[in-house]
Amino acid sequence: MIWAIETIGWAGAATILAAYLLVSMGRLSGQSPAFQWMNVVGAAGFIVNSGWHGAIPSTALNVVWMLIGLATLARGRLRTS
């Protein structure tokens, strides 16, 4: 089980770093759905990993991070509807 938790955490880290790299290189916009989904998925990975390890501040930070991404996605969907 611990390997699964660690893999989820590392995958979350890689996803968030990839999102940041793509925005920094100009390949994605910070408002793009792809960027937001990468942050949501990455934060979810961190939530699983840090929650498992009892790191409450990291878990809380990533819950907020994920909610920001989801709110941005919802706001974008409302604008296009």
Buried (B, 14 or more C-beta within 10 A) or exposed (E): EEEEBEEBBEBBBEBBEBBBEBBEEEEBEEEBBEBBBBBBBBBBBBBBBBBBBEBEEBBEBBBEBBEBBBEBBEEBEEEEE
